[in-house]
Amino acid sequence: MEVVPQGESHRHELYKRADESSENLDFVGVFSHNLEVREVDDRSPNESELKLQSAYGLINEEKAAST
């Protein structure tokens, strides 16, 4: 699974109900991005995973060299 942020051309306002019995809305905030969740092929490692594996390998090599 991959989460991809995308900028929107306009901003959206977010409100929440003040309480369960009230119809009044309280302003919460503004957002201008959208997050999209995409399915990815799990059989091939993604770029972040490859970088992490490489960094972990270098750390292990440095530890082995220092002992």
Secondary structure, 3 states (H helix, E strand, C coil): CEEEEEEEEEEEEEEEECCCCCCCEEEEEEEEEEEEEECCCCCCCCHHHHHHHHHHHHHHHHHHHHC
